[in-house]
Amino acid sequence: VQRCLSGKNMSHVKAGCIMCGYLKLLPMFIIVMPGMISRILYT
């Protein structure tokens, strides 16, 4: 909610929400993907 209230206009609010969504997905790729790749390579 604070992200929406502190934005200058609606485009900044939408961009902030989208960026936050990408930042929440990023750890999955950093942690899970190397494990999946190593399992494929070593089986």
C-alpha positions, 0 to 999 in steps of 0.5 A: 500500500505504501508503494502505491501511496508514495508514487508520483503518478500511476505509471510510477506506481505500476512500474514499482509493482511490476519491479517488485514482482520481478524481484520476488521471482529472482531468488527462485532462479538464483537458487532453484535453477543451478540445482535443476541444471546440476541434476540434469548434468549429473544423472 
